[in-house]
Amino acid sequence: MNHGNAPVPFGAHNRRCAAVTGRVRCRLRSLVAPAPRSRWKPPRSWLDPVGRGPLCERIRARGGRHDDNHRASPSKNDRTPGRSARAGSGRFEVVAGSPHCTGPCAPSTAPPPREHPRTPVRPPSSTPRTRKTAEYASRPCPPGAKESQVNRIALPLPSPTALRTLQGRLARSALTEESRIRQPAPFAAWFADARERSGLRVDRVDLDGLENWERDPRTGALRHSSGGFFAIDGLDVRFPSGPVPHWQQPIIHQPEVGVLGLLAKEFDGVLHFLMQAKVEPGNRNHLQLSPTVQATRSNYLRLHKGRAVPYLGYFQERTRHRVVADVLQSEQGAWFYRKRNRNIVIEVTEDIAVEEDFRWMTLGEIHRLLAVEDIVNMDTRTTLSCLPLAGGGLDVLLGTGDAFRDALARSCAGEPGGVHGVDELQSWITEHRAQNDLTTRPVPLVELRDWHSSPERVSHTSGRFFSVIGVKVSAGTREVRGWSQPMLEPHGTGVIAVLVKQIDGVLHILLRASVEPGYVDGVELSPTVQFTPESVPPGGALPRFVDDVLSAPPERTRFACLLSEEGGRFHHALNRYLVVEAEGDAESMEDRDFRWVTLDELSTLLRHSHYLNVQARTLVACLHSLLAPRRPGGGALVL
């Protein structure tokens, strides 16, 4: 110990505290030139020889970092305990009471390794951080666990270290099922009020009677008079290696890239997302929960001569804010020809004026609504799936006593890894794309084989698949109060399901490498089962694993909900989405077209374009929604 004016030794292993008659003296050190030693002494009210005074409490609470000029703190550029402060910065070296102090007021236990200079150091633990076990849940008070007054259920929140990461912050938002913001009305009342104010009305009209739409006199294609928005064309498809080698069909041609944007902002330490109650003519219930911005290029260029799109500027000037996710993704490859949307999530820190049909919501709130029919629209689901909800922060869910949730959390955390790995999966998909022999070419809409084109509609002669119809729309809360457009109307309700299985304690999802004529790269990963029963011809073969999905008992069905597809182009397009636990040997269920994949691997693939189709992305969002425990009564919500 040094006394009097003896210099304090410097270095990571030589730093120590000076204690003289119960007073703690800290000396400022210069990196540039020698400076006179400071004779400043702290007030008596700050001192406590046993380390229980106000200063020591503040130091312990902040892990040794203090921001006022007279308090101890490592330099901003410090990354190790042995580095010193710059001269004139007004910052001092580690003082008594901090985790690095070895003086009389040091903590009784050995100091743990320092994780970051700006955050408290976690206390040492004998439990490995790589994998929590059932022992975690049996502890009376696990680190970071507390009774959540917001959720009304006991949730082990992510650790302070994990909360510094984006993944940890997303995990905390996913575990928070009620907003931290004082809202003017509960969600159900707000949603009902938005529906009443929308005044949406949709009437069927003939295709030849669509205002501002024209039929090409030569091909019969339907196009908007402005040249924007989209068109209905004919497509000839040849697929020699497929179950149907050749067919023709109408298809939506929309080459412009739309924006599906979510604004995120932190309130009371929890990320919230600005959601919109938006009406679409194709929604069965008219109003659904959409992203902050859901707009085609023609919309935000205002070719409709209507109002501007709210909040669009945040996504056009993304460099001013933090980009959470930003990736181009496909849409329905059977109905769209090479359609892509920009899925983008931006985090802001500034105050935002919330317009009437918008509302801040946590990820947990949105996830809970995914279990309610026809509430969360397709564009919200695909954008949510692109959030990097994987890695750190989710390990706190391990040891909950629910084996399925534990396996799901490990699948998201990526520890241990999956049976294949991302590199092998990418190679498998690339091989499928290289060997794909599907080709397409445009053909006149009026000349499509097995399709009948009339002034009222375009439909298949068998009555299966879908029809092209015309609608006239009036809506009080959209950019324009009225418009007309063609829409694609599916025949029947689809079944879209994934089989999941715990392999070595990690939940894996069985996905298929599928081919559709509208994909940009020809092949994307699709759910285990994706089909419409009404479209299967009499005596036709059903997809593999249909029986495993449809005959599964209730206890193996982890998620089941009827959800709508994009209501701006499809009229009452409904699919029943299912997550079903598989029985049998996992290895025998794989073949050339099927692979077991973890959610962490899917999160990696979703950083890139065109790996997962829109149906698979919906099921990724649905699986993420199962991370939070359900409330008593199943969490049903009446709207």
C-alpha positions in Angstrom: 0.0 0.0 0.0 1.3 3.5 -0.9 1.3 6.3 1.7 1.9 10.0 1.5 2.9 11.3 -1.9 4.3 8.0 -3.2 3.2 7.5 -6.8 0.5 4.9 -7.4 1.8 2.1 -9.6 0.1 1.8 -13.0 -0.8 -1.3 -14.9 -3.7 -3.8 -15.1 -2.3 -5.9 -12.2 -0.7 -3.2 -10.1 -3.6 -0.9 -9.6 -4.7 -0.6 -6.0 -6.5 1.6 -3.6 -4.9 3.8 -1.0 -6.6 3.9 2.4 -5.3 6.4 5.0 -7.3 7.0 8.3 -10.5 5.9 6.6 -10.2 8.3 3.6 -9.9 7.2 -0.1 -7.7 9.3 -2.3 -7.7 9.0 -6.1 -4.9 10.5 -8.2 -5.3 11.8 -11.7 -2.7 10.5 -14.1 -1.5 12.1 -17.4 -0.9 10.2 -20.6 0.7 13.2 -22.3 2.9 15.0 -19.8 3.5 15.0 -16.0 1.0 17.1 -14.2 0.9 18.3 -10.6 -0.6 15.7 -8.3 -4.1 16.6 -7.3 -4.6 17.4 -3.6 -8.4 17.2 -3.9 -10.2 15.2 -1.3 -13.8 13.9 -1.5 -16.4 15.2 1.1 -16.7 13.2 4.3 -20.3 12.3 3.3 -18.9 10.1 0.5 -16.5 8.1 2.7 -17.1 4.8 4.5 -14.2 2.6 5.5 -16.3 -0.6 5.3 -17.6 0.2 1.8 -21.3 0.9 2.6 -21.3 4.7 1.9 -23.2 6.4 -0.9 -20.2 6.5 -3.2 -19.5 2.8 -2.8 -23.1 2.0 -3.5 -23.1 4.0 -6.7 -19.8 2.5 -7.8 -21.1 -1.0 -7.2 -24.4 -0.3 -8.9 -22.6 0.9 -12.0 -19.8 -1.6 -12.1 -17.1 1.0 -11.4 -18.1 3.6 -14.0 -19.1 7.2 -13.1 -19.8 10.0 -15.4 -19.5 13.1 -13.2 -16.1 14.9 -13.3 -15.2 14.1 -9.7 -16.1 10.4 -9.9 -14.0 7.5 -10.8 -14.3 5.9 -14.3 -12.1 4.3 -16.9 -11.6 6.4 -20.0 -14.1 6.2 -22.9 -11.4 4.5 -24.9 -10.4 2.1 -22.1 -11.1 -1.6 -22.8 -9.0 -3.1 -20.0 -8.9 -2.4 -16.3 -5.2 -1.5 -16.5 -5.6 1.5 -18.8 -5.5 5.0 -17.3 -7.4 8.2 -17.9 -6.3 11.0 -20.1 -5.0 14.2 -18.5 -7.6 16.9 -18.2 -10.5 14.6 -18.8 -11.6 14.9 -15.2 -11.7 11.1 -14.8 -10.0 9.1 -12.1 -8.8 5.6 -11.8 -10.7 2.8 -10.1 -11.6 3.7 -6.5 -12.7 1.9 -3.4 -16.0 0.0 -3.8 -15.6 -0.8 -7.5 -15.4 -4.4 -8.6 -11.7 -3.9 -9.3 -10.8 -2.5 -5.9 -8.5 -4.5 -3.6 -8.7 -2.1 -0.7 -10.5 -2.4 2.6 -13.9 -1.7 1.1 -13.5 -4.2 -1.8 -16.3 -6.8 -2.3 -15.7 -9.9 -0.2 -15.7 -12.2 -3.3 -13.1 -12.2 -6.0 -13.8 -9.8 -8.9 -15.4 -11.5 -11.9 -14.0 -10.9 -15.4 -15.0 -7.5 -16.7 -17.4 -7.8 -19.6 -17.7 -4.2 -20.7 -16.6 -0.9 -19.2 -20.1 0.7 -19.5 -22.2 -2.0 -17.8 -22.2 -3.8 -14.4 -20.1 -7.0 -14.2 -22.2 -10.2 -13.8 -21.5 -12.0 -10.5 -19.6 -15.2 -10.9 -21.7 -18.3 -11.4 -20.9 -22.0 -11.2 -23.6 -22.7 -13.8 -22.3 -22.7 -17.4 -23.7 -19.8 -19.5 -23.7 -22.0 -22.6 -26.7 -24.1 -21.6 -29.1 -23.5 -18.7 -30.6 -26.7 -17.2 -33.6 -27.5 -15.1 -31.5 -26.4 -12.1 -32.0 -22.8 -13.3 -35.8 -22.9 -12.8 -35.4 -24.4 -9.3 -33.4 -21.5 -8.0 -35.4 -19.3 -5.7 -34.3 -16.1 -7.5 -32.3 -16.6 -10.7 -30.2 -13.6 -11.8 -32.3 -11.1 -13.7 -35.6 -12.8 -12.8 -38.4 -10.7 -11.4 -42.1 -10.7 -11.1 -43.2 -8.7 -14.2 -46.1 -6.3 -13.3 -46.5 -5.7 -17.0 -46.9 -9.3 -18.0 -48.5 -10.5 -14.8 -46.4 -13.6 -15.1 -42.9 -14.4 -13.7 -40.4 -14.0 -16.6 -36.7 -14.4 -16.4 -35.6 -11.4 -18.4 -32.4 -11.3 -20.5 -29.3 -10.5 -18.5 -27.9 -6.9 -18.5 -25.1 -8.2 -20.8 -27.6 -9.7 -23.3 -29.7 -6.6 -23.2 -26.9 -4.6 -24.8 -27.3 -6.7 -27.9 -30.0 -6.3 -30.5 -31.0 -9.9 -30.0 -31.4 -9.5 -26.3 -33.5 -6.4 -26.7 -35.7 -8.2 -29.2 -36.0 -11.1 -26.7 -37.1 -8.7 -24.0 -39.7 -7.2 -26.3 -41.0 -10.6 -27.2 -41.4 -11.5 -23.5 -43.3 -8.3 -22.8 -46.9 -8.9 -23.7 -48.3 -5.5 -22.8 -47.0 -2.1 -23.8 -45.1 0.1 -21.4 -46.8 3.1 -22.9 -49.9 4.7 -21.5 -52.3 4.2 -24.4 -55.5 6.2 -25.0 -57.5 3.0 -25.3 -57.0 -0.8 -25.0 -56.1 -2.6 -28.3 -59.5 -4.1 -28.8 -61.3 -0.7 -28.5 -58.7 1.1 -30.7 -59.0 -1.6 -33.3 -62.8 -1.5 -33.3 -62.8 2.3 -33.6 -60.4 2.1 -36.6 -62.7 -0.4 -38.3 -65.7 1.8 -37.7 -64.0 4.9 -39.1 -62.6 3.2 -42.1 -66.0 2.9 -43.8 -64.7 0.3 -46.2 -67.0 -1.0 -48.9 -66.1 -3.5 -51.6 -68.4 -4.2 -54.6 -67.9 -6.7 -57.4 -67.8 -5.2 -60.9 -67.0 -6.6 -64.3 -63.4 -6.5 -65.5 -64.4 -4.5 -68.5 -66.0 -1.9 -66.1 -62.9 -1.1 -64.0 -62.3 2.6 -63.8 -58.7 3.6 -64.9 -57.9 0.1 -66.1 -57.6 -1.0 -69.7 -57.6 -4.3 -71.5 -54.9 -4.7 -74.1 -56.8 -5.2 -77.4 -54.3 -7.8 -78.6 -53.4 -9.8 -75.5 -56.3 -9.1 -73.2 -53.9 -8.2 -70.4 -55.3 -5.8 -67.7 -53.1 -2.7 -67.1 -53.6 0.6 -65.1 -53.9 3.6 -67.3 -51.0 5.3 -65.5 -48.7 2.5 -66.4 -48.0 1.8 -62.7 -49.3 -0.4 -59.9 -49.5 -3.9 -61.5 -50.9 -5.9 -64.5 -52.6 -9.2 -65.1 -50.8 -11.2 -67.8 -50.7 -14.8 -69.1 -47.8 -17.2 -68.4 -46.7 -20.4 -70.0 -44.8 -22.8 -67.7 -42.8 -25.8 -68.6 -41.4 -28.1 -65.8 -40.2 -31.4 -67.3 -39.1 -32.9 -64.0 -42.1 -31.7 -62.0 -45.4 -33.5 -61.3 -47.1 -31.4 -64.0 -44.8 -30.9 -66.9 -46.7 -28.1 -68.6 -49.4 -25.6 -67.8 -50.6 -22.1 -68.4 -52.1 -19.5 -66.0 -52.8 -15.9 -65.3 -50.3 -14.2 -63.1 -49.8 -10.8 -61.5 -46.9 -8.8 -63.0 -45.6 -6.1 -60.6 -42.0 -5.4 -61.3 -41.7 -2.4 -58.9 -40.3 -3.0 -55.4 -42.7 -2.1 -52.6 -41.7 -1.0 -49.0 -42.8 -3.0 -46.0 -41.3 -0.9 -43.2 -41.5 -1.1 -39.4 -40.4 1.7 -37.1 -39.0 0.6 -33.7 -38.4 2.7 -30.6 -37.5 1.9 -27.1 -39.8 2.9 -24.2 -38.9 2.1 -20.6 -36.2 -0.3 -21.8 -38.5 -2.3 -24.1 -38.5 -2.1 -27.9 -41.9 -1.1 -29.4 -43.0 -1.2 -33.0 -45.3 1.3 -34.7 -48.2 -0.7 -36.1 -51.0 0.5 -38.4 -54.7 -0.5 -38.5 -55.1 -0.7 -42.3 -58.1 -1.7 -44.5 -57.5 -3.7 -47.7 -60.3 -4.7 -50.1 -59.2 -8.4 -50.1 -59.3 -8.8 -46.3 -62.2 -10.9 -45.2 -62.6 -8.7 -42.1 -61.5 -5.5 -43.9 -59.1 -4.3 -41.2 -55.9 -5.9 -40.1 -52.6 -5.0 -38.4 -50.1 -3.9 -40.9 -46.5 -2.5 -40.7 -45.8 1.2 -40.3 -45.4 1.6 -44.0 -47.0 -0.8 -46.6 -46.7 0.8 -50.0 -45.9 0.1 -53.6 -43.7 2.4 -55.5 -46.7 3.7 -57.3 -48.3 4.5 -54.0 -45.5 6.5 -52.6 -44.9 8.3 -55.9 -48.7 9.2 -55.6 -49.7 8.0 -59.0 -53.2 7.8 -57.5 -53.1 11.5 -56.8 -54.0 10.9 -53.2 -52.5 11.6 -49.8 -48.8 11.0 -49.0 -47.8 7.8 -47.2 -47.2 8.6 -43.5 -43.7 7.9 -42.0 -42.3 7.0 -45.5 -39.4 9.5 -45.0 -37.9 7.4 -42.2 -37.3 4.5 -44.7 -36.1 6.7 -47.5 -33.5 8.4 -45.2 -32.5 5.2 -43.4 -28.9 6.4 -42.8 -30.1 8.8 -40.2 -31.2 6.0 -38.0 -30.3 2.5 -37.0 -31.1 -0.3 -39.5 -32.3 -3.4 -37.7 -33.2 -5.4 -40.8 -33.2 -4.6 -44.5 -33.7 -7.3 -47.2 -35.6 -7.9 -50.4 -37.9 -10.9 -50.2 -40.3 -12.6 -52.6 -44.0 -13.0 -52.4 -46.3 -15.8 -53.6 -44.5 -17.5 -56.4 -47.6 -19.2 -57.8 -49.5 -15.9 -58.2 -46.8 -13.1 -58.6 -44.2 -13.1 -61.3 -40.9 -12.2 -59.7 -42.5 -9.9 -57.2 -40.2 -8.5 -54.4 -40.7 -6.2 -51.4 -38.2 -4.5 -49.3 -38.6 -5.7 -45.7 -37.0 -3.0 -43.6 -37.0 -2.3 -39.8 -35.6 1.1 -38.6 -35.0 2.0 -35.0 -35.4 5.7 -34.1 -34.6 7.6 -30.9 -36.5 10.8 -31.6 -40.0 11.6 -30.6 -42.6 10.7 -33.3 -46.1 12.0 -33.5 -48.5 9.0 -33.6 -51.3 9.4 -36.1 -54.8 8.2 -35.5 -54.7 4.7 -36.9 -51.2 3.9 -35.5 -50.1 2.4 -32.2 -46.9 1.4 -30.5 -46.8 -2.3 -29.6 -44.2 -4.7 -28.2 -43.2 -7.7 -30.0 -44.9 -9.8 -27.4 -48.2 -8.0 -28.1 -48.0 -8.7 -31.8 -47.0 -12.3 -31.3 -50.0 -12.8 -29.0 -52.3 -11.5 -31.8 -50.8 -14.0 -34.3 -53.0 -16.6 -32.6 -56.1 -14.6 -33.4 -57.7 -15.2 -36.9 -57.3 -12.5 -39.5 -55.7 -9.8 -37.3 -51.9 -9.7 -38.2 -51.6 -9.3 -41.9 -49.1 -11.0 -44.2 -46.9 -8.0 -44.6 -46.4 -7.7 -40.9 -45.7 -11.4 -40.6 -43.0 -11.4 -43.3 -41.3 -8.2 -41.8 -41.3 -9.7 -38.3 -39.7 -12.9 -39.6 -36.7 -10.8 -40.8 -36.0 -9.6 -37.2 -32.8 -11.2 -35.9 -34.6 -12.9 -33.0 -31.7 -15.4 -32.5 -28.6 -15.8 -30.5 -28.0 -14.1 -27.1 -30.8 -13.2 -24.8 -33.0 -16.3 -25.3 -31.0 -18.7 -23.1 -32.9 -17.3 -20.1 -35.9 -19.4 -21.3 -34.0 -22.7 -20.7 -35.0 -24.7 -17.7 -38.6 -23.5 -17.7 -40.1 -26.9 -17.2 -41.6 -26.8 -20.7 -39.4 -29.1 -22.9 -40.9 -27.7 -26.1 -40.1 -24.0 -25.2 -36.6 -25.0 -24.1 -36.0 -26.8 -27.4 -37.4 -23.8 -29.3 -35.2 -21.4 -27.3 -32.1 -23.5 -28.2 -33.2 -23.5 -31.8 -33.2 -19.7 -31.8 -30.0 -19.4 -29.8 -28.1 -21.6 -32.1 -26.4 -23.5 -29.3 -25.8 -26.3 -30.1 -26.1 -26.1 -33.8 -28.4 -27.9 -36.2 -27.8 -31.3 -37.9 -26.7 -29.7 -41.1 -25.3 -26.1 -40.7 -25.9 -23.0 -42.8 -23.1 -23.8 -45.3 -24.4 -27.2 -46.1 -28.0 -25.8 -46.4 -26.9 -23.1 -48.8 -25.0 -25.7 -50.9 -28.1 -27.9 -50.9 -30.3 -25.0 -52.1 -27.8 -23.9 -54.7 -27.7 -27.4 -56.1 -31.5 -27.4 -56.5 -31.3 -24.1 -58.3 -28.6 -25.3 -60.6 -30.6 -28.4 -61.5 -34.0 -26.7 -61.8 -35.4 -27.1 -65.3 -38.5 -24.9 -65.0 -38.9 -22.3 -67.7 -41.5 -19.6 -68.3 -42.6 -17.3 -71.1 -45.4 -14.7 -71.4 -48.5 -15.5 -73.5 -51.6 -13.5 -74.2 -54.2 -13.7 -71.4 -57.0 -14.4 -73.9 -55.2 -17.4 -75.3 -54.5 -19.3 -72.1 -55.2 -23.0 -72.5 -57.9 -24.3 -70.1 -58.8 -20.8 -69.0 -61.9 -18.9 -69.9 -61.8 -15.1 -70.3 -65.0 -13.1 -70.2 -66.0 -9.5 -69.5 -66.8 -10.5 -65.9 -63.8 -12.7 -64.9 -61.0 -15.0 -65.9 -61.4 -18.5 -64.5 -60.2 -22.1 -65.0 -62.5 -24.4 -66.9 -62.5 -27.0 -64.1 -63.5 -24.4 -61.5 -60.3 -25.1 -59.5 -57.3 -22.9 -58.6 -58.4 -19.2 -58.7 -60.2 -16.6 -60.7 -59.4 -13.0 -61.7 -62.3 -10.6 -60.6 -62.9 -6.9 -60.5 -63.8 -4.8 -57.4 -64.8 -1.2 -56.7 -63.6 0.1 -53.4 -64.5 3.0 -51.1 -62.5 3.7 -47.9 -62.4 6.8 -45.8 -59.0 6.2 -44.2 -56.8 5.3 -47.2 -54.7 7.6 -49.3 -57.6 7.9 -51.8 -61.2 7.5 -50.9 -62.1 5.3 -53.8 -60.6 3.2 -56.6 -61.2 0.1 -58.8 -58.9 -2.8 -59.4 -58.6 -6.5 -60.5 -58.0 -9.1 -57.8 -57.0 -12.7 -57.7 -59.6 -14.8 -55.9 -58.5 -18.3 -54.7 -60.9 -21.2 -54.7 -60.7 -22.9 -51.3 -58.7 -22.6 -48.1 -55.1 -23.6 -48.1 -53.2 -25.8 -45.6 -49.7 -24.5 -44.8 -47.8 -26.5 -42.1 -44.4 -27.3 -40.8 -43.4 -30.5 -39.0 -41.0 -29.8 -36.1 -39.0 -32.2 -34.0 -36.6 -32.1 -31.1 -33.2 -33.4 -32.2 -30.6 -33.6 -29.4 -32.7 -31.1 -27.4 -32.9 -28.5 -30.2 -36.1 -27.9 -32.2 -35.7 -28.4 -35.9 -38.2 -27.5 -38.7 -38.7 -29.7 -41.7 -38.6 -27.5 -44.8 -38.8 -28.3 -48.5 -36.9 -27.0 -51.5 -39.8 -26.0 -53.7 -40.1 -24.7 -57.3 -42.7 -22.1 -58.3 -42.9 -20.1 -61.6 -42.8 -16.7 -60.0 -39.6 -17.1 -57.9 -36.7 -14.9 -59.0 -34.2 -17.8 -58.4 -36.6 -20.6 -59.2 -36.2 -22.4 -55.8 -37.0 -21.3 -52.3 -37.5 -23.1 -49.0 -41.2 -23.7 -48.4 -43.2 -25.3 -45.4 -43.4 -29.0 -45.1 -46.9 -29.0 -46.5 -48.3 -26.2 -48.7 -51.4 -27.0 -50.8 -55.1 -26.2 -51.4 -57.2 -29.3 -51.1 -59.8 -27.9 -53.5 -57.1 -27.6 -56.2 -56.2 -31.3 -56.1 -58.0 -33.1 -59.0 -60.1 -36.2 -58.3 -57.7 -39.1 -57.7 -54.7 -36.8 -57.7 -51.7 -37.4 -55.5 -51.6 -35.5 -52.2 -48.3 -33.9 -51.0 -46.0 -35.9 -48.7 -46.7 -35.6 -45.0 -50.3 -34.4 -45.4 -51.5 -37.3 -43.2 -48.9 -36.4 -40.5 -50.3 -32.9 -40.4 -54.0 -33.4 -40.7 -54.3 -36.4 -38.4 -52.1 -35.1 -35.6 -53.7 -35.1 -32.2 -54.3 -31.8 -30.4 -51.4 -32.2 -28.0 -48.9 -32.4 -30.9 -50.4 -29.3 -32.7 -48.4 -26.4 -31.3 -49.9 -23.6 -33.4 -53.1 -23.5 -35.6 -54.7 -20.3 -36.9 -56.5 -19.1 -40.0 -54.6 -16.2 -41.5 -55.2 -14.0 -44.6 -52.7 -13.4 -47.4 -52.0 -10.0 -48.9 -55.3 -8.1 -49.1 -54.3 -5.6 -51.7 -54.1 -8.2 -54.5 -55.9 -11.3 -53.2 -59.6 -11.5 -52.4 -60.3 -13.6 -49.3 -57.2 -15.6 -49.7 -57.2 -17.7 -46.5 -54.7 -20.4 -45.3 -54.7 -22.4 -42.2 -51.2 -22.2 -40.7 -50.1 -25.2 -38.5 -47.0 -26.1 -36.4 -47.1 -29.9 -35.7 -44.7 -32.0 -33.7 -43.6 -34.9 -35.8 -43.4 -38.6 -34.7 -40.9 -41.2 -36.0 -37.3 -41.1 -37.0 -36.0 -37.7 -38.1 -33.4 -39.0 -40.5 -36.0 -41.1 -42.4 -38.1 -38.0 -43.1 -35.3 -36.3 -45.1 -34.9 -36.9 -48.8 -33.6 -34.9 -51.7 -36.2 -32.2 -51.2 -36.5 -32.0 -47.4 -34.1 -30.9 -44.7 -34.2 -30.3 -41.0 -33.3 -26.6 -40.1 -33.0 -24.7 -36.9 -34.5 -21.2 -36.4 -31.0 -19.8 -35.9 -30.1 -21.1 -39.3 -33.2 -19.6 -40.8 -32.4 -16.3 -39.2 -29.1 -16.4 -40.9 -30.7 -17.2 -44.3 -33.2 -14.5 -43.8 -30.5 -11.8 -43.9 -30.3 -12.6 -47.6 -32.9 -12.5 -50.3 -35.0 -15.4 -51.8 -34.1 -18.2 -49.4 -37.5 -18.6 -47.6 -40.8 -18.1 -49.3 -43.5 -15.9 -47.8 -45.4 -18.8 -46.3 -42.3 -20.1 -44.6 -41.6 -16.6 -43.3 -45.1 -16.5 -41.8 -44.4 -19.7 -39.9 -41.1 -18.4 -38.6 -43.0 -15.5 -37.1 -45.5 -18.0 -35.6 -42.8 -20.1 -34.1 -41.2 -17.0 -32.6 -44.6 -16.2 -31.0 -44.4 -19.5 -29.0 -41.3 -18.4 -27.1 -43.4 -16.5 -24.5 -45.5 -18.6 -22.1 -49.2 -18.4 -22.7 -51.4 -16.8 -20.1 -54.0 -18.8 -18.3 -56.9 -19.4 -20.6 -54.8 -19.7 -23.7 -54.4 -16.0 -24.3 -57.5 -15.7 -26.4 -58.4 -12.2 -27.4 -61.9 -11.1 -28.3 -62.1 -8.2 -30.9 
